[in-house]
Amino acid sequence: IDPSDARDHDDAVWAHADDDPKNEGGHVIWVAIADVAHYVRSGSALDAEARKRGNSSYFPDRVVPMLPDRLSGDLCSLHEGLPRACLAVRMQIDAHGEKVGHRFVRGLMRSAASLSYQQIQTAMDGAPDDQCGPLMDEVIRPLYAAHDALQQARRKRQPLDLPKRKVLLSDEGRVLSVNFAERLDAHKLIEECMVLANVAAAETLVARRSPLIFRVHEEPAPEKLDSLREVAEAAGLVLAKGQVLRTAHLNALLHAAQDTDHSEVINMSTLRAMTQAYYAPQNFGHFGLALQAYAHFTSPIRRYADLVVHRALITAHGWGKDGLSPAEIEQLEDTAQHISETERRSMMAERDTNDRYLAAFLSERLGEEFTGRISGVAKFGVFVRLDETGADGLIPVRSLGREFFHFDREAGTLMGSDTGLTIGLGQRVTVRLAEAAPVSGGIALDLVSIEGEQMPKGGRSGRGKPPRRKQAAARHKAAKVKRKVARKRG
């Protein structure tokens, strides 16, 4: 089950009710993954290039693959009706979605069907097409039954759940829309199956004392949590403190902000508070997924980390000579650091590309007014995230008015020297699009109103001081933040 436009198919799933009398109401889930290690051998030219790239990079209009298309789109892809080499894991879950056992195998598989997320969801919603119709009872409904159980375990685990935006292009390369990515039950089904398989891979390799690369996500730094708490309080919301932070606390905040005017800024601020996930040969857990041990196993076509885990499984089970070599084991630390860097490089490239497409999308609407929220405050200006597209634009400080604006780094505000106007994170604004540069991705805005009030005009352009009352309030707020941070560190 993949996006309708996917070229590579590196995972397949199947589920059925567990016939083990000791696991009443349980399910068996098979996850089969393309056996890239069979084709890309350690020390080969293919392996060297795959390691150099580290991962595939995905853009709105194209993919820069880690492997040649002959492999990623053909020989390694689990195409419908064709025999393909795979590594597969058979997992038993109980009626509440908790994994009670698993085992890995290596062999050949033949996919019964290549389906899209929308296709399978439409079928479950009561309108199966000719391809899905014959599969409903034996394939699709059992998968959804297993998914229902997995959702119980997910709700108990409470992994962090942040929405993502997606740029949709026309055949001519023009931006048609920028919306939150669609999240169907079909997406969640595959996601939970993949997470479970990744956990099984990590647990197996840890139990067999095999070297591997873990996917690590450490908990947020205290100072970032304090900043997030300030944003939440400004929005009239609460983030629990004085206890060990769990993803459930962050999800409660996100849920409280959902369908309110503060939803976007809380989502964004929560994302900024998170540390960046990375790869390491040591296990430090995965905070975002609320898991103790996690390794990437399910996408060896597009991630080198998964290929390393496949080779580790091959060696640990004695399945052949194409496993993890002694030379690879010696350089696992370097490999983990390198592919963490290539991942960050891809993310930056993907983000920059999206910015350029957004700027191109908006370049034909110069002079129009948009609503949004302040997403960042700096000495040189104010960043605003637009409601309609999710694009981030900059209001240069020089365009805020004729008065001088004092920047308070600790409070995260700009304050007008004459009017006392205070501009801070999360405020609702109306802006006018002044510039959109597709080549650089830059978007410049003019501030029209803030919190429904038209922008006041400063009395002079000199570097005056803000009114004493406002200064005192700002100092009081900064002192309060310092005390909070001191208590936290103490």
Beta strands, then each sheet from edge to edge (+ up, - down):
strand 1: 11-17
strand 2: 27-34
strand 3: 57-58
strand 4: 63-64
strand 5: 83-93
strand 6: 99-110
strand 7: 165-169
strand 8: 175-180
strand 9: 214-216
strand 10: 278-280
strand 11: 369-378
strand 12: 381-386
strand 13: 392-396
strand 14: 405-408
strand 15: 413-416
strand 16: 422-424
strand 17: 428-437
strand 18: 442-450
strand 19: 453-454
sheet 1: 1+ 2- 5+ 6-
sheet 2: 3+ 4-
sheet 3: 7+ 8-
sheet 4: 9+ 10-
sheet 5: 13+ 12- 11+ 17- 18+ 19-
sheet 6: 14+ 15- 16+
end
